[in-house]
Amino acid sequence: LPEYQVKAAYLFNFLKFVEFPEDSFGDPLAPIVIGIVGENPFGYSLPQVVIGKTVQGRDLVIRKYRTGEDLRGAHILFISASEKKRLPQILASLQDASVLTVADMDGFLDEGGMIQFLSENDRVRFAINVNAAGRAKIKISSKLLSLAHVVGEKGK
């Protein structure tokens, strides 16, 4: 499978293993917003994965954000490599917001990102910064952590 088809499937699956704080949703029927900021590397593979599916009883919506837009409306946000230079501003703008940040650029977790895709022997893997997720009040299930390289303290 092409790399971004695999990553699209992961993005969808991450949502099954994370818990957002109650106040992340305006109401019980509000959808989960999958945001992409910067160039969209997924093409049609992300819509193919999520259209018509629900997670925890919520519909899924894909939203493409432009540079400078308020990104806090997303629940999970893929930050494209095209935004590498702007990464510090993007992450700073999401402080105190419960947005699960995902990227595949090097050093993403060191900058305060939450999930970074890695390529190992041509397979897609991922690492999770549990401290960054904790600060955003996002609970990540131990099932997901068991599949990841975990950065930060395990305890809590």
MIMAR-893642 format. One line per 5 residues: number of its first residue (from 1); their letters; for each residue x, y, z of N, C-alpha, C, O, CB. Coordinates in pm, whole numbers, plus 50000, padded with zeros to 5 digits. Atoms other than C-alpha are relative to their C-alpha. Glycine has a CB too. Layout:
# residues N
NUM> a> X/Y/Z/X/Y/Z/X/Y/Z/X/Y/Z/X/Y/Z  ...
//
This chain:
# residues 156
1> lpeyq> 50085/49879/50000/50000/50000/50000/50087/50125/50000/50189/50130/50069/49905/50002/50123  49925/49874/49996/50122/50349/49927/50003/50055/50143/49909/50039/50221/49938/50103/49903  49973/49951/49865/50262/50518/50236/49883/50078/50060/49846/50057/50176/50123/50087/50000  50103/49914/49939/49985/50773/50278/49866/49929/50013/49779/49975/50088/49982/50127/49919  50119/50081/49974/49712/50511/50246/50013/49936/50138/49916/49930/50215/49981/49891/49890
6> vkaay> 49975/50061/49869/49870/50339/50545/49984/50106/50109/49923/50080/50213/50143/49938/50005  50008/49893/49898/49901/50670/50732/49856/50047/50020/49817/50080/50131/50089/50119/49958  50141/49962/49989/49538/50756/50655/49928/49900/50090/49847/49938/50175/49933/50006/49860  50064/50103/49917/49430/50425/50809/50041/50016/50146/49959/50000/50236/50038/49858/49949  49954/49976/49863/49644/50498/51114/49927/50119/50063/49880/50110/50176/50153/50024/50002
11> lfnfl> 50068/49882/49946/49492/50845/51157/49861/49962/50050/49820/49999/50160/49991/50113/49894  50135/50044/49964/49147/50689/51159/50006/49911/50125/49925/49927/50217/49934/49924/49882  49992/50092/49887/49256/50416/51400/50045/50068/50129/50003/50028/50238/50094/49887/49967  49960/49928/49879/49425/50659/51639/49876/50048/50075/49870/50045/50198/50093/50121/49964  50119/49943/49937/49082/50809/51700/49926/49899/50086/49855/49937/50180/49906/50055/49894
16> kfvef> 50069/50102/49921/48955/50477/51835/50066/49978/50135/50006/49920/50226/49995/49869/49924  49921/50029/49880/49223/50473/52103/50034/50124/50081/50119/50119/50170/50126/49929/49962  49976/49879/49921/49215/50828/52233/49867/50051/50055/49761/50032/49996/50070/50110/49915  50119/49944/49936/48975/51000/52465/50022/50150/50014/50119/50195/50075/49973/49933/50139  49990/49854/49990/48914/51371/52431/49918/50046/50121/49822/49979/50159/49949/50069/49869
21> pedsf> 50082/49950/49889/48789/51580/52724/49858/50033/49952/49836/50068/49836/50066/50125/50064  50142/49975/50033/48411/51626/52734/49979/50132/49926/49902/50140/49830/49916/49999/50127  50026/49868/50057/48436/51993/52648/50062/50020/49861/50057/50130/49807/50052/50107/50093  49947/49989/50137/48608/51918/52316/49889/50003/49897/49911/50040/49782/50095/49885/49969  50111/50009/50095/48266/51872/52160/49888/50093/50044/49851/50097/50161/49948/49854/49989
26> gdpla> 50108/49907/49968/47994/52132/52138/49877/49929/50052/49808/49980/50141/49964/50082/49878  50119/50072/49957/47724/51870/52179/50020/49851/49972/50118/49814/49906/49872/50053/49927  49981/50144/50014/47673/51492/52186/50004/49951/49856/50054/49841/49830/49891/49928/50072  50002/50044/50140/47624/51478/51809/50110/50066/49917/50124/50038/49798/49865/50030/49939  49896/49930/50077/47915/51702/51712/50098/49900/49941/50137/49804/50008/50075/50102/50091
31> pivig> 49908/50096/50064/48146/51527/51465/50142/50015/50053/50178/50114/50116/49999/50019/49849  49856/49991/49976/48512/51449/51515/50062/50061/49875/50038/50015/49763/50064/49857/50033  49940/49930/50114/48713/51684/51295/50145/49953/49982/50228/49967/50071/49994/50153/50020  49865/50038/50038/49020/51544/51122/50055/50114/49917/50010/50137/49804/50004/49862/49921  49948/49882/50069/49222/51848/51024/50133/49971/49932/50211/49887/49977/50017/50114/50097
36> ivgen> 49870/50006/50068/49508/51883/50779/50042/50145/49977/49966/50224/49921/49993/49918/49862  49952/49865/50027/49719/52197/50772/50124/49988/49911/50212/49906/49936/50032/50078/50133  49891/50008/50097/49956/52261/50483/49960/49913/49882/49842/49882/49864/50127/49946/50066  50029/50082/50118/49985/52053/50168/49940/49867/50045/49984/49807/50143/50128/49976/49915  50066/50125/49962/49757/51751/50179/50067/49884/49927/50053/49869/49806/49848/50005/49966
41> pfgys> 49930/50110/50067/49968/51440/50114/49910/49877/49981/49952/49780/49918/50123/49960/50079  50082/50121/49998/49674/51200/50150/49921/49978/49871/49883/49865/49841/49904/50006/50115  50082/50015/50119/49489/51270/49826/49864/49942/50038/49801/49988/50133/50070/49910/49895  50133/50057/49974/49176/51053/49816/50005/49894/50109/49900/49843/50150/49943/49940/49874  49993/50115/49909/49307/50797/50064/49933/50028/50134/49876/49937/50195/50145/49959/50022
46> lpqvv> 50064/49972/49871/49183/50978/50375/49847/49997/49990/49783/49931/50072/50046/50137/50051  50146/50014/50014/48824/51030/50253/49958/49854/49984/49857/49813/50041/49951/50081/49880  50037/50140/50020/48820/50666/50140/49994/49925/50133/49909/49838/50153/50099/49931/49906  49995/50070/49872/48910/50556/50493/49885/50044/50092/49827/49962/50162/50135/50025/50070  50090/49951/49895/48672/50779/50690/49855/50022/49959/49767/50022/50044/50052/50127/50053
51> igktv> 50136/49966/50039/48365/50854/50480/49903/49889/50043/49928/49771/50019/49991/50022/49846  50102/50097/49961/48058/50686/50627/50032/49925/50128/49952/49843/50173/49980/49903/49891  49965/50069/49876/48241/50569/50939/49970/50090/50119/49962/50213/50106/50150/49957/49999  50013/49922/49877/48182/50676/51296/50102/49947/50100/50146/49833/50092/49854/49993/50058  49913/50040/49889/48406/50668/51601/49932/50047/50128/49896/50164/50142/50146/50061/49986
56> qgrdl> 50067/49969/49873/48254/50655/51948/49867/50072/49973/49831/50167/50043/50091/50087/50090  50132/49947/50030/47918/50732/51790/49998/50134/49928/49892/50191/49906/49925/50014/50125  49996/49870/50068/48038/51046/51614/50039/49985/49854/50122/49901/49820/50098/50094/50071  49958/49996/50139/48059/51117/51244/50140/50062/49992/50186/50128/50085/49899/50080/49914  49866/49946/50022/48397/51211/51101/49995/50100/49885/49930/50077/49783/50102/49886/49970
61> virky> 49995/49896/50102/48466/51526/50903/50146/50030/49974/50226/50041/50067/49922/50130/50046  49863/49961/50034/48785/51609/50715/49999/50148/49968/49917/50195/49889/50057/49916/49879  49997/49857/50026/48878/51974/50718/50141/50042/49965/50236/50010/50037/49948/50080/50122  49870/49952/50044/49163/52135/50529/50016/50142/50051/49935/50229/50020/50014/49993/49844  49976/49866/49944/49307/52435/50713/50107/50072/49920/50204/50012/49873/50040/49991/50148
66> rtged> 49897/49919/50064/49497/52717/50554/50089/50060/50108/50051/50072/50224/49937/50111/49912  49905/49934/49911/49801/52880/50708/49932/50119/50067/49867/50200/50001/50125/50046/49921  50055/49885/49929/49694/53124/50977/49859/49982/50051/49810/50063/50129/50005/50118/49911  50135/50024/49949/49349/52976/51035/50007/49946/50143/50110/49892/50185/49923/49900/49909  50007/50055/49865/49240/52883/51387/49986/49848/49991/49888/49797/49936/49881/50063/50081
71> lrgah> 49995/50146/50014/49329/52515/51417/49932/49928/50115/49926/49805/50117/50143/49954/49989  50053/50064/49880/49156/52456/51749/49870/49927/49979/49823/49854/50067/49981/50101/50107  50124/50071/50029/48841/52329/51582/50025/49853/49964/49931/49774/49959/49926/50068/49887  49969/50139/50035/49023/52008/51486/50012/49918/50128/50046/49971/50234/50132/49992/49917  49975/50090/49887/49032/51706/51717/50133/49929/49979/50211/49911/50072/49885/49897/50015
76> ilfis> 49871/50055/50036/49317/51538/51536/50049/50084/49883/49974/50110/49789/49992/49845/49963  49949/49909/50102/49543/51756/51323/50129/49943/49943/50227/49923/50014/50025/50142/50059  49877/50042/50069/49792/51631/51066/50070/50125/49950/50014/50202/49872/49969/49900/49882  49924/49882/50041/50062/51894/51022/50097/49956/49892/50191/49880/49917/50077/50065/50123  49923/50042/50116/50211/51856/50677/50145/50048/50009/50175/50149/50071/49935/50052/49872
81> asekk> 49858/49962/50003/50586/51866/50619/50019/50137/49936/50122/50201/49958/50082/49894/49925  49988/49868/50062/50521/52180/50413/49999/50111/50106/50037/50225/50078/49886/50023/49899  50011/49898/49893/50465/52359/50746/50117/49994/50098/50111/50055/50205/49869/49981/50077  49890/50020/49905/50797/52261/50903/50052/50131/50059/50077/50139/50180/50114/49926/49933  49945/49872/49951/50920/52621/50927/49905/50066/50098/49948/50140/50187/50029/50095/49883
86> rlpqi> 50100/49935/49915/50596/52726/51094/49961/49914/50120/49873/49952/50198/49878/50033/49918  50042/50094/49896/50579/52431/51333/49995/50062/50139/49896/50042/50211/50092/49882/50002  50007/49942/49865/50669/52627/51649/49876/50088/50020/49812/50083/50125/50125/50082/50029  50121/49915/49988/50390/52882/51579/49875/49915/50005/49783/49942/50082/49992/50100/49882  50121/50084/50005/50139/52609/51495/49978/49935/50136/49868/49938/50190/50012/49891/49888
91> laslq> 50015/50068/49871/50208/52416/51814/49970/50100/50112/49893/50070/50203/50127/49919/50034  50028/49899/49898/50211/52737/52020/49853/50041/49994/49791/50068/50097/50091/50124/49980  50139/49957/50015/49868/52827/51877/49903/49897/50057/49787/49927/50082/49967/50027/49853  50087/50108/49951/49734/52493/52003/50019/49975/50148/49959/49883/50204/50026/49872/49922  49982/50020/49857/49855/52527/52359/49867/50016/50070/49786/50102/50033/50103/50099/50057
96> dasvl> 50127/49999/49925/49571/52462/52603/49882/49947/49917/49770/49946/49967/49969/50140/50048  50110/50058/50078/49366/52309/52319/50018/49848/50000/50130/49798/49997/49997/50057/49854  49992/50147/50001/49280/51938/52322/49999/49949/49856/49902/49887/49812/49884/49937/50081  49987/50042/50140/49400/51872/51967/50115/49900/49992/50227/49930/50034/50025/50123/49904  49897/50103/50015/49590/51551/51892/50081/50032/49875/50029/50024/49763/49937/49856/49992
101> tvadm> 49918/49957/50114/49880/51662/51671/50082/49882/49947/50143/49807/50023/50093/50117/50040  49933/50111/50068/50028/51419/51417/50080/50057/49884/50034/50147/49814/49897/49892/49951  49919/49956/50114/50309/51466/51165/50098/49890/49965/50116/49794/50040/50074/50135/50030  49896/50097/50032/50576/51276/50983/50134/50068/49976/50220/50015/49906/49961/49917/49878  49870/49933/50015/50856/51530/51003/50091/49965/50117/50045/49938/50228/49983/50153/49990
106> dgfld> 49902/50030/49896/51176/51466/51196/49992/50102/50112/49967/50220/50089/50141/49996/49943  49993/49908/49888/51197/51613/51543/49866/50052/50048/49860/50140/50133/50085/50114/49964  50133/49949/49966/50820/51661/51570/49971/49985/50150/49917/50077/50212/49892/49927/49918  50030/50022/49858/50796/51510/51919/50084/50092/50088/50038/50140/50192/50025/49853/50039  49913/49911/49921/51091/51716/52044/49942/50140/50005/49961/50213/50102/50142/50004/49942
111> eggmi> 50059/49865/50005/50903/52029/51938/49871/50008/50081/49817/50116/50103/49972/50040/49855  50125/49999/49923/50600/51922/52142/49882/49939/49927/49769/49948/49974/49966/50139/50038  50106/50072/50070/50402/51727/51884/49968/49870/50074/50045/49827/50160/50041/49970/49855  50045/50116/49923/50211/51419/52003/50027/49865/49934/50073/49773/50001/49854/50011/50025  49975/50128/50067/50235/51144/51740/50080/50027/49873/50041/50108/49789/49866/49926/49966
116> qflse> 49915/49984/50118/50512/51118/51484/50010/49868/49927/50045/49765/49986/50141/50052/50039  49982/50119/50083/50509/50870/51197/50150/49981/49975/50223/50077/49952/49921/50011/49865  49861/50034/50028/50841/50692/51147/49999/49895/49890/49904/49817/49879/50075/49950/50128  49986/50111/50096/50958/50472/50862/50110/49910/50050/50223/49954/50072/50031/50052/49854  49898/50096/49959/51137/50159/50972/49992/49882/49905/49888/49817/49893/49979/49954/50149
121> ndrvr> 49997/50111/50096/51242/49903/50713/49878/50004/49909/49812/49903/49888/50007/49864/50074  50113/49984/50093/50979/50041/50474/49865/49974/50064/49766/49956/49993/50018/49907/49883  50130/50012/49935/50708/50001/50735/49971/50128/50075/50061/50194/50127/49995/49877/50095  50037/49880/49927/50513/50283/50888/49984/49964/50148/49908/49873/50183/49868/50062/49943  50013/50015/49856/50555/50303/51265/49969/50137/50057/49962/50236/49983/50130/49938/50065
126> fainv> 50024/49868/49944/50482/50579/51509/50054/50007/50142/50066/49907/50212/49850/50034/49998  49955/49973/49864/50611/50735/51827/49902/50098/50062/49845/50182/49993/50147/50057/50002  50096/49915/49929/50399/50908/52091/50070/50073/50113/50142/50013/50193/49882/49916/50054  49951/49918/49889/50495/51193/52321/49887/50008/50102/49795/50089/50088/50045/50144/49951  50111/50008/49905/50278/51110/52623/49987/50127/50083/49878/50162/50127/50017/49879/50092
131> naagr> 50008/49876/49923/50369/51431/52805/49920/50106/49926/49836/50175/49984/50141/50053/50031  50071/49900/50080/50244/51648/52520/49851/49967/49996/49767/50057/50007/50057/50007/49856  50142/50039/50003/49920/51448/52498/49936/50028/50135/49823/50076/50142/49985/49850/49964  50052/49976/49865/49876/51471/52875/49971/50148/50024/49870/50183/50083/50099/49950/50104  50022/49855/49983/49916/51849/52869/49874/50045/49929/49808/50139/49973/50120/50080/49948
136> akiki> 50119/49965/50077/49635/51861/52611/49876/49929/50054/49768/49938/49996/50020/49967/49852  50111/50074/49937/49417/51644/52841/49941/49894/49907/49821/49866/49909/49889/50097/50043  50043/50108/50088/49402/51371/52578/50052/49869/50059/50172/49854/50082/50052/50021/49853  49961/50130/49945/49402/51017/52715/50025/49904/49884/49941/49887/49796/49891/49943/50097  49966/50097/50105/49578/50762/52497/49996/49861/50060/50059/49835/50163/50141/50031/49938
141> sskll> 50020/50134/49944/49481/50401/52549/50132/49922/50002/50219/49940/49916/49895/49923/49919  49878/50080/49987/49747/50157/52665/50018/49909/49879/50130/49870/49846/49996/49918/50129  49988/50083/50122/49666/49948/52357/50081/50071/49893/50167/50013/49828/49860/49964/49944  49928/49924/50102/49789/50225/52131/50145/50020/50045/50237/50008/49964/49932/50137/49975  49864/49978/49951/50089/50297/52353/50085/49874/49983/50206/49883/49961/49998/50042/50147
146> slahv> 49923/50125/50011/50188/49931/52336/50052/49978/49858/50144/49899/49838/49913/49881/50042  49956/50014/50139/50226/49965/51957/50102/50106/49961/50158/50102/49851/49880/50007/49907  49921/49881/50036/50430/50284/51971/50136/49999/50070/50158/49926/50167/49923/50128/50036  49883/49959/49923/50771/50406/52066/49948/50111/50090/49894/50210/50041/50124/50048/49906  50056/49899/49911/50678/50603/52375/50112/50091/50049/50217/50045/50094/49927/49935/50119
151> vgekg> 49905/49899/49955/50860/50926/52458/49936/50071/50117/49816/50099/50113/50038/50100/49884  50056/49933/49883/50816/51096/52796/49969/49898/50106/49996/49779/50088/49873/50081/49963  50021/50092/49889/50708/50947/53123/49879/49913/49976/49775/49961/49932/49984/50075/50131  50111/50095/50016/50490/50638/53112/49900/50020/50112/49779/50011/50090/50052/49855/49998  50087/49995/49883/50352/50690/53461/49899/50112/49992/49909/50198/49905/50083/50016/50125
156> k> 50109/49900/49989/50046/50903/53551/49870/49928/49983/49763/49990/49988/50014/50116/49894
//
